[in-house]
Amino acid sequence: MPAYARENQLTLDTHRGYLYGGISVHRQEHGAVVNDNTYTVTGMTCGHCVASVTEEVGEIPGVHDVKVELDSGALTFDSDQPISRDAVDTAVREAGYQLA
């Protein structure tokens, strides 16, 4: 099992490695630190909304593996470095939506 570090006292799902509440979880994978990030996006109503958020968040330097779920509004992505909530918020707003 990979090593995890929490940045806040929120619920950590150790099976999947996600820390909910818009905070990143740091894990080591093949010797490199990877940051798992989870947020909730509000206001999306269709596949185009999902594509817009995915594209904008994917343009943040260091971000990869962006996944957006329409039904729950879940936004998850990995990053090579810590990504600020402000950077994510700016990208989501650029797509026309908001973070919860």
N, CA, C and O atoms as a MOPAC input file, in Angstrom:
PM7 MOZYME 1SCF
protein

 N      0.84800 1    -1.18200 1     0.00000 1
 C      0.00000 1     0.00000 1     0.00000 1
 C      0.88700 1     1.23600 1     0.00000 1
 O      1.84700 1     1.30000 1     0.76800 1
 N      0.58600 1     2.22700 1    -0.85100 1
 C      1.41200 1     3.43300 1    -0.89000 1
 C      1.31100 1     4.25100 1     0.39200 1
 O      0.33400 1     4.15000 1     1.13400 1
 N      2.32000 1     5.04800 1     0.63600 1
 C      2.31400 1     5.93800 1     1.80500 1
 C      1.48700 1     7.18100 1     1.47500 1
 O      1.57100 1     7.71500 1     0.36900 1
 N      0.69100 1     7.63600 1     2.44100 1
 C     -0.15500 1     8.80300 1     2.24900 1
 C      0.16200 1     9.86500 1     3.29400 1
 O      0.56200 1     9.54300 1     4.41300 1
 N     -0.01700 1    11.11900 1     2.92900 1
 C      0.12100 1    12.22600 1     3.87800 1
 C     -1.10000 1    13.11800 1     3.73500 1
 O     -1.49100 1    13.45900 1     2.61900 1
 N     -1.70200 1    13.49800 1     4.84800 1
 C     -2.87200 1    14.37500 1     4.82300 1
 C     -2.45400 1    15.80900 1     5.11600 1
 O     -1.53300 1    16.04600 1     5.89800 1
 N     -3.13500 1    16.76600 1     4.48700 1
 C     -2.89000 1    18.17300 1     4.74000 1
 C     -3.91700 1    18.75900 1     5.68400 1
 O     -3.78600 1    19.91700 1     6.08100 1
 N     -4.93000 1    18.00600 1     6.05400 1
 C     -5.97800 1    18.51600 1     6.90800 1
 C     -6.65500 1    17.34400 1     7.58900 1
 O     -6.44400 1    16.20200 1     7.18300 1
 N     -7.45300 1    17.58500 1     8.60000 1
 C     -8.13800 1    16.51100 1     9.30700 1
 C     -9.51500 1    16.28200 1     8.69800 1
 O    -10.53400 1    16.61300 1     9.30400 1
 N     -9.53900 1    15.72000 1     7.50600 1
 C    -10.78000 1    15.37800 1     6.82900 1
 C    -10.79900 1    13.86800 1     6.61700 1
 O     -9.82800 1    13.18700 1     6.94900 1
 N    -11.86800 1    13.34700 1     6.07800 1
 C    -12.00500 1    11.91400 1     5.90100 1
 C    -11.11800 1    11.41500 1     4.76700 1
 O    -11.16300 1    11.94200 1     3.65500 1
 N    -10.32000 1    10.40700 1     5.05100 1
 C     -9.42600 1     9.82200 1     4.05700 1
 C     -9.91400 1     8.42200 1     3.73500 1
 O    -10.04200 1     7.58400 1     4.62800 1
 N    -10.18400 1     8.16600 1     2.47700 1
 C    -10.53500 1     6.84100 1     1.99700 1
 C     -9.22600 1     6.16400 1     1.61800 1
 O     -8.71300 1     6.37900 1     0.52000 1
 N     -8.68000 1     5.34800 1     2.51800 1
 C     -7.35100 1     4.77600 1     2.29700 1
 C     -7.35200 1     3.74500 1     1.17700 1
 O     -6.29700 1     3.45700 1     0.61300 1
 N     -8.49700 1     3.18700 1     0.84500 1
 C     -8.54300 1     2.22300 1    -0.24500 1
 C     -8.26000 1     2.89900 1    -1.58300 1
 O     -7.49100 1     2.38000 1    -2.39200 1
 N     -8.88000 1     4.05500 1    -1.81500 1
 C     -8.70500 1     4.76300 1    -3.07900 1
 C     -7.65900 1     5.87000 1    -2.99000 1
 O     -7.16200 1     6.32600 1    -4.02000 1
 N     -7.32000 1     6.30900 1    -1.78600 1
 C     -6.31400 1     7.35000 1    -1.64300 1
 C     -6.83800 1     8.75600 1    -1.80900 1
 O     -6.06000 1     9.67100 1    -2.07800 1
 N     -8.15300 1     8.95800 1    -1.65500 1
 C     -8.71700 1    10.29100 1    -1.83300 1
 C     -9.04500 1    10.93300 1    -0.50300 1
 O     -9.51000 1    10.26400 1     0.42000 1
 N     -8.80600 1    12.21000 1    -0.40400 1
 C     -9.20400 1    12.99700 1     0.75400 1
 C    -10.27000 1    13.96900 1     0.25700 1
 O    -10.00500 1    14.82100 1    -0.59100 1
 N    -11.47600 1    13.82700 1     0.79700 1
 C    -12.59600 1    14.62900 1     0.31800 1
 C    -12.62700 1    15.99400 1     0.97400 1
 O    -12.20400 1    16.14200 1     2.12100 1
 N    -13.12100 1    16.98500 1     0.26700 1
 C    -13.25300 1    18.32400 1     0.79400 1
 C    -12.36700 1    19.32100 1     0.06800 1
 O    -12.16900 1    20.43100 1     0.56200 1
 N    -11.83000 1    18.96000 1    -1.08600 1
 C    -11.03700 1    19.88900 1    -1.86000 1
 C     -9.59400 1    19.99600 1    -1.41600 1
 O     -8.93400 1    20.99200 1    -1.71500 1
 N     -9.09500 1    19.01500 1    -0.72400 1
 C     -7.71300 1    19.00600 1    -0.27300 1
 C     -7.00600 1    17.86000 1    -0.96900 1
 O     -7.61900 1    16.83100 1    -1.25300 1
 N     -5.73200 1    18.02600 1    -1.24500 1
 C     -5.02500 1    16.96500 1    -1.95000 1
 C     -4.39500 1    15.96500 1    -0.99800 1
 O     -4.06100 1    16.28800 1     0.14200 1
 N     -4.24100 1    14.76100 1    -1.48300 1
 C     -3.55700 1    13.68800 1    -0.77900 1
 C     -2.27400 1    13.41100 1    -1.54500 1
 O     -2.29000 1    13.28300 1    -2.76900 1
 N     -1.17600 1    13.31900 1    -0.83200 1
 C      0.10800 1    13.04600 1    -1.46500 1
 C      0.40600 1    11.55900 1    -1.32100 1
 O      0.26600 1    11.00100 1    -0.23300 1
 N      0.81400 1    10.91600 1    -2.40600 1
 C      1.19300 1     9.51200 1    -2.34000 1
 C      2.43900 1     9.30700 1    -3.18000 1
 O      2.71900 1    10.07300 1    -4.10200 1
 N      3.17300 1     8.27600 1    -2.85100 1
 C      4.34500 1     7.94700 1    -3.64300 1
 C      3.97300 1     6.82400 1    -4.58700 1
 O      3.36600 1     5.82900 1    -4.19200 1
 N      4.35200 1     7.00500 1    -5.85400 1
 C      4.05300 1     6.01000 1    -6.86300 1
 C      5.27800 1     5.87600 1    -7.74100 1
 O      5.65500 1     6.82000 1    -8.43600 1
 N      5.89400 1     4.72700 1    -7.71500 1
 C      7.11300 1     4.47100 1    -8.49000 1
 C      8.18900 1     5.49800 1    -8.16100 1
 O      8.90900 1     5.95600 1    -9.04900 1
 N      8.29800 1     5.86200 1    -6.87700 1
 C      9.33600 1     6.77300 1    -6.42000 1
 C      9.01700 1     8.24500 1    -6.58500 1
 O      9.77600 1     9.09000 1    -6.11100 1
 N      7.91500 1     8.57900 1    -7.24500 1
 C      7.54800 1     9.98700 1    -7.44200 1
 C      6.33900 1    10.31600 1    -6.57600 1
 O      5.48300 1     9.46400 1    -6.34000 1
 N      6.27600 1    11.55600 1    -6.10500 1
 C      5.11800 1    11.99700 1    -5.33400 1
 C      4.02700 1    12.41900 1    -6.30200 1
 O      4.25600 1    13.21400 1    -7.21300 1
 N      2.83200 1    11.87100 1    -6.08900 1
 C      1.66600 1    12.21200 1    -6.89200 1
 C      0.62600 1    12.77800 1    -5.93600 1
 O      0.42600 1    12.24500 1    -4.84400 1
 N     -0.02600 1    13.84000 1    -6.33700 1
 C     -1.07100 1    14.46000 1    -5.52600 1
 C     -2.43600 1    14.08800 1    -6.10600 1
 O     -2.72200 1    14.40000 1    -7.26200 1
 N     -3.27900 1    13.42500 1    -5.31300 1
 C     -4.65600 1    13.13400 1    -5.69500 1
 C     -5.50200 1    14.29400 1    -5.20800 1
 O     -5.41200 1    14.67600 1    -4.04200 1
 N     -6.32000 1    14.86200 1    -6.07900 1
 C     -7.12800 1    16.03100 1    -5.74500 1
 C     -8.59700 1    15.73000 1    -6.01400 1
 O     -8.93300 1    15.15600 1    -7.05000 1
 N     -9.47500 1    16.11300 1    -5.08800 1
 C    -10.90500 1    15.88500 1    -5.24300 1
 C    -11.66600 1    17.15200 1    -4.86600 1
 O    -11.44700 1    17.73500 1    -3.80400 1
 N    -12.56200 1    17.56500 1    -5.75600 1
 C    -13.41100 1    18.73800 1    -5.54100 1
 C    -14.81800 1    18.39900 1    -6.01300 1
 O    -15.03400 1    17.35500 1    -6.62900 1
 N    -15.76700 1    19.26900 1    -5.72900 1
 C    -17.12000 1    19.13700 1    -6.24800 1
 C    -17.45000 1    20.39100 1    -7.04500 1
 O    -17.26700 1    21.51400 1    -6.57300 1
 N    -17.94300 1    20.17700 1    -8.27200 1
 C    -18.31700 1    21.27200 1    -9.16600 1
 C    -19.83800 1    21.35600 1    -9.19300 1
 O    -20.51700 1    20.33300 1    -9.28000 1
 N    -20.37400 1    22.56800 1    -9.11800 1
 C    -21.82300 1    22.75300 1    -9.17500 1
 C    -22.21500 1    23.44100 1   -10.48000 1
 O    -21.43100 1    24.18000 1   -11.07600 1
 N    -23.44800 1    23.17700 1   -10.90400 1
 C    -24.01000 1    23.86300 1   -12.05500 1
 C    -23.91300 1    23.11300 1   -13.37200 1
 O    -24.41600 1    23.60200 1   -14.38400 1
 N    -23.28900 1    21.95400 1   -13.39700 1
 C    -23.16900 1    21.20500 1   -14.64800 1
 C    -24.47100 1    20.46100 1   -14.93400 1
 O    -25.08700 1    19.90600 1   -14.02400 1
 N    -24.89200 1    20.45300 1   -16.21900 1
 C    -26.14600 1    19.80000 1   -16.57800 1
 C    -26.03800 1    18.84400 1   -17.76200 1
 O    -27.00600 1    18.15900 1   -18.09200 1
 N    -24.85400 1    18.78900 1   -18.41500 1
 C    -24.75700 1    17.95700 1   -19.61700 1
 C    -23.30600 1    17.53900 1   -19.88000 1
 O    -22.38400 1    17.94700 1   -19.17400 1
 N    -23.13700 1    16.72600 1   -20.90000 1
 C    -21.81300 1    16.26000 1   -21.27300 1
 C    -20.89300 1    17.38200 1   -21.72100 1
 O    -19.68200 1    17.30500 1   -21.51600 1
 N    -21.44500 1    18.41600 1   -22.32500 1
 C    -20.62600 1    19.55900 1   -22.73000 1
 C    -20.03900 1    20.25700 1   -21.50600 1
 O    -18.89400 1    20.70800 1   -21.53100 1
 N    -20.82400 1    20.34100 1   -20.44100 1
 C    -20.34200 1    20.93000 1   -19.18000 1
 C    -19.13600 1    20.14300 1   -18.66900 1
 O    -18.12200 1    20.72500 1   -18.28500 1
 N    -19.25700 1    18.82500 1   -18.66700 1
 C    -18.17900 1    17.94700 1   -18.21800 1
 C    -16.93400 1    18.16700 1   -19.07200 1
 O    -15.82600 1    18.28000 1   -18.54800 1
 N    -17.12100 1    18.22900 1   -20.38600 1
 C    -15.98700 1    18.42800 1   -21.29400 1
 C    -15.31200 1    19.76800 1   -21.05100 1
 O    -14.08500 1    19.85200 1   -21.09200 1
 N    -16.08500 1    20.81700 1   -20.79900 1
 C    -15.52100 1    22.14600 1   -20.56100 1
 C    -14.68400 1    22.17800 1   -19.28200 1
 O    -13.58100 1    22.72400 1   -19.27100 1
 N    -15.21000 1    21.59200 1   -18.20900 1
 C    -14.47400 1    21.55700 1   -16.94300 1
 C    -13.21500 1    20.70600 1   -17.10300 1
 O    -12.14000 1    21.09500 1   -16.64500 1
 N    -13.34300 1    19.55600 1   -17.74700 1
 C    -12.19400 1    18.67600 1   -17.97000 1
 C    -11.09500 1    19.39800 1   -18.73800 1
 O     -9.92000 1    19.30100 1   -18.38200 1
 N    -11.46400 1    20.10800 1   -19.77200 1
 C    -10.48000 1    20.82800 1   -20.58900 1
 C     -9.78900 1    21.94300 1   -19.79900 1
 O     -8.56300 1    22.05000 1   -19.82500 1
 N    -10.55800 1    22.76100 1   -19.10700 1
 C     -9.97200 1    23.89200 1   -18.37200 1
 C     -9.06700 1    23.42700 1   -17.23300 1
 O     -7.96900 1    23.95600 1   -17.06200 1
 N     -9.51500 1    22.44900 1   -16.45700 1
 C     -8.69200 1    21.95200 1   -15.35400 1
 C     -7.45000 1    21.25100 1   -15.90100 1
 O     -6.37400 1    21.34300 1   -15.31000 1
 N     -7.59400 1    20.55900 1   -17.01800 1
 C     -6.46700 1    19.87800 1   -17.64000 1
 C     -5.38400 1    20.81500 1   -18.14300 1
 O     -4.25600 1    20.38300 1   -18.38200 1
 N     -5.70800 1    22.08900 1   -18.30800 1
 C     -4.71700 1    23.07100 1   -18.76300 1
 C     -3.87500 1    23.64700 1   -17.62400 1
 O     -2.92100 1    24.38200 1   -17.88000 1
 N     -4.20900 1    23.32800 1   -16.37400 1
 C     -3.39400 1    23.78200 1   -15.24300 1
 C     -2.06400 1    23.02800 1   -15.30600 1
 O     -2.06500 1    21.80000 1   -15.38900 1
 N     -0.93600 1    23.73000 1   -15.27100 1
 C      0.36600 1    23.05100 1   -15.34400 1
 C      0.53300 1    21.99400 1   -14.24800 1
 O      0.27900 1    22.25100 1   -13.07100 1
 N      0.96300 1    20.80400 1   -14.66400 1
 C      1.20600 1    19.71400 1   -13.72600 1
 C      0.02100 1    18.80700 1   -13.48700 1
 O      0.15600 1    17.78900 1   -12.80800 1
 N     -1.15700 1    19.15100 1   -14.03500 1
 C     -2.37500 1    18.36400 1   -13.82600 1
 C     -2.50600 1    17.30800 1   -14.92200 1
 O     -2.25200 1    17.57800 1   -16.09600 1
 N     -2.90900 1    16.09400 1   -14.51500 1
 C     -3.18400 1    15.03700 1   -15.48300 1
 C     -4.25400 1    14.10800 1   -14.92400 1
 O     -4.59100 1    14.17300 1   -13.74200 1
 N     -4.77400 1    13.25600 1   -15.77300 1
 C     -5.81300 1    12.28900 1   -15.39000 1
 C     -7.04000 1    12.96600 1   -14.79100 1
 O     -7.50900 1    12.56500 1   -13.72600 1
 N     -7.56200 1    13.98300 1   -15.46100 1
 C     -8.75500 1    14.70600 1   -14.98700 1
 C     -9.99000 1    13.85200 1   -15.25700 1
 O    -10.17900 1    13.34400 1   -16.36200 1
 N    -10.82700 1    13.70300 1   -14.23300 1
 C    -12.09800 1    12.98900 1   -14.36700 1
 C    -13.18800 1    13.85000 1   -13.74500 1
 O    -13.03000 1    14.37500 1   -12.64300 1
 N    -14.29800 1    13.98900 1   -14.47000 1
 C    -15.44500 1    14.76500 1   -13.97600 1
 C    -16.68400 1    13.89500 1   -14.12700 1
 O    -16.93000 1    13.32900 1   -15.19300 1
 N    -17.46300 1    13.79100 1   -13.05600 1
 C    -18.70500 1    13.01900 1   -13.07300 1
 C    -19.88400 1    13.98400 1   -13.06300 1
 O    -20.00500 1    14.81500 1   -12.16300 1
 N    -20.73800 1    13.87300 1   -14.05100 1
 C    -21.88100 1    14.77600 1   -14.17900 1
 C    -22.85000 1    14.63800 1   -13.00800 1
 O    -23.24100 1    15.64300 1   -12.41400 1
 N    -23.24300 1    13.41000 1   -12.66600 1
 C    -24.27800 1    13.20300 1   -11.64400 1
 C    -23.88800 1    13.74300 1   -10.27500 1
 O    -24.69500 1    14.40000 1    -9.61700 1
 N    -22.67300 1    13.47700 1    -9.84400 1
 C    -22.24400 1    13.88600 1    -8.50100 1
 C    -21.51800 1    15.22500 1    -8.49200 1
 O    -21.39600 1    15.86100 1    -7.44500 1
 N    -21.03500 1    15.65400 1    -9.66100 1
 C    -20.23300 1    16.86900 1    -9.73500 1
 C    -18.79500 1    16.64600 1    -9.29900 1
 O    -18.02900 1    17.60200 1    -9.17800 1
 N    -18.41300 1    15.37400 1    -9.05800 1
 C    -17.05800 1    15.07100 1    -8.58200 1
 C    -16.01500 1    15.40400 1    -9.65200 1
 O    -16.13100 1    15.00100 1   -10.80900 1
 N    -15.00600 1    16.14300 1    -9.23200 1
 C    -13.85200 1    16.48300 1   -10.06300 1
 C    -12.63900 1    15.87800 1    -9.37700 1
 O    -12.32100 1    16.24500 1    -8.24600 1
 N    -11.96200 1    14.95900 1   -10.04500 1
 C    -10.74600 1    14.37200 1    -9.49200 1
 C     -9.64000 1    14.48500 1   -10.51900 1
 O     -9.88100 1    14.40300 1   -11.72400 1
 N     -8.42800 1    14.67400 1   -10.03100 1
 C     -7.27500 1    14.69400 1   -10.91500 1
 C     -6.01500 1    14.42700 1   -10.11900 1
 O     -5.97400 1    14.60600 1    -8.90200 1
 N     -4.99300 1    13.99600 1   -10.83100 1
 C     -3.66700 1    13.81600 1   -10.24500 1
 C     -2.82600 1    15.00900 1   -10.66000 1
 O     -3.09700 1    15.65400 1   -11.67300 1
 N     -1.80800 1    15.29500 1    -9.86900 1
 C     -0.88600 1    16.37200 1   -10.22800 1
 C      0.50800 1    16.03000 1    -9.74600 1
 O      0.69100 1    15.30300 1    -8.77000 1
 N      1.48100 1    16.56800 1   -10.44900 1
 C      2.88000 1    16.33900 1   -10.11500 1
 C      3.35200 1    17.22500 1    -8.97700 1
 O      4.42400 1    17.00700 1    -8.41400 1
 N      2.55200 1    18.22000 1    -8.64300 1
 C      2.89200 1    19.19200 1    -7.60400 1
 C      1.59900 1    19.61700 1    -6.93100 1
 O      0.52700 1    19.41300 1    -7.50100 1
 N      1.65800 1    20.19600 1    -5.75000 1
 C      0.43500 1    20.69800 1    -5.11700 1
 C     -0.22000 1    21.77700 1    -5.99800 1
 O      0.46300 1    22.65800 1    -6.52000 1
 N     -1.52100 1    21.69700 1    -6.15100 1
 C     -2.29000 1    22.66000 1    -6.94300 1
 C     -3.20300 1    23.41000 1    -5.97700 1
 O     -3.94600 1    22.79100 1    -5.21600 1
 N     -3.14900 1    24.73200 1    -6.00700 1
 C     -3.95600 1    25.52400 1    -5.07200 1
 C     -5.43800 1    25.45900 1    -5.44100 1
 O     -5.80100 1    25.28500 1    -6.60400 1
 N     -6.27300 1    25.60300 1    -4.42700 1
 C     -7.72200 1    25.66100 1    -4.65700 1
 C     -8.04900 1    26.83700 1    -5.57500 1
 O     -8.94600 1    26.73900 1    -6.41200 1
 N     -7.33000 1    27.94400 1    -5.42200 1
 C     -7.57000 1    29.11100 1    -6.27900 1
 C     -7.35700 1    28.78400 1    -7.75200 1
 O     -8.12300 1    29.23000 1    -8.60600 1
 N     -6.31900 1    28.00700 1    -8.05200 1
 C     -6.04800 1    27.63400 1    -9.44900 1
 C     -7.17900 1    26.77800 1   -10.00300 1
 O     -7.60100 1    26.95600 1   -11.14500 1
 N     -7.66900 1    25.84600 1    -9.18600 1
 C     -8.77300 1    24.98800 1    -9.61300 1
 C    -10.04200 1    25.82000 1    -9.76900 1
 O    -10.77500 1    25.66800 1   -10.74600 1
 N    -10.29700 1    26.70000 1    -8.80100 1
 C    -11.47900 1    27.55700 1    -8.85000 1
 C    -11.47000 1    28.43400 1   -10.11000 1
 O    -12.49900 1    28.59300 1   -10.76600 1
 N    -10.32500 1    28.99200 1   -10.43800 1
 C    -10.20600 1    29.83400 1   -11.63400 1
 C    -10.51600 1    29.03500 1   -12.88900 1
 O    -11.23400 1    29.51500 1   -13.76600 1
 N     -9.98600 1    27.82600 1   -12.98600 1
 C    -10.23200 1    26.98700 1   -14.15900 1
 C    -11.70500 1    26.60400 1   -14.26900 1
 O    -12.28400 1    26.64900 1   -15.35400 1
 N    -12.30600 1    26.22600 1   -13.14300 1
 C    -13.71800 1    25.83100 1   -13.14700 1
 C    -14.59700 1    27.02600 1   -13.51300 1
 O    -15.55800 1    26.87600 1   -14.26700 1
 N    -14.28200 1    28.19900 1   -12.99300 1
 C    -15.04700 1    29.41300 1   -13.33700 1
 C    -14.86900 1    29.77000 1   -14.81600 1
 O    -15.81000 1    30.23200 1   -15.46300 1
 N    -13.67100 1    29.55900 1   -15.34500 1
 C    -13.42100 1    29.82200 1   -16.77000 1
 C    -14.31900 1    28.93400 1   -17.63500 1
 O    -14.74400 1    29.33400 1   -18.71900 1
 N    -14.60100 1    27.72900 1   -17.14200 1
 C    -15.49500 1    26.81700 1   -17.85700 1
 C    -16.96800 1    27.21100 1   -17.67100 1
 O    -17.84000 1    26.71700 1   -18.38600 1
 N    -17.24400 1    28.11100 1   -16.69900 1
 C    -18.60400 1    28.58200 1   -16.48400 1
 C    -19.31500 1    27.98300 1   -15.28800 1
 O    -20.53800 1    28.07700 1   -15.18500 1
 N    -18.55800 1    27.35800 1   -14.36800 1
 C    -19.16000 1    26.67600 1   -13.23600 1
 C    -18.48200 1    27.09700 1   -11.93600 1
 O    -17.59400 1    27.94900 1   -11.94800 1
 N    -18.89300 1    26.50700 1   -10.81500 1
 C    -18.33700 1    26.87800 1    -9.51200 1
 C    -17.94000 1    25.64800 1    -8.71800 1
 O    -18.50400 1    24.56800 1    -8.89200 1
 N    -16.96100 1    25.82900 1    -7.84400 1
 C    -16.64600 1    24.78700 1    -6.87600 1
 C    -17.62600 1    24.90000 1    -5.72500 1
 O    -18.04400 1    25.99800 1    -5.35700 1
 N    -17.98900 1    23.76100 1    -5.16000 1
 C    -18.89500 1    23.75300 1    -3.99800 1
 C    -18.13000 1    24.23000 1    -2.77300 1
 O    -18.69500 1    24.30300 1    -1.68200 1

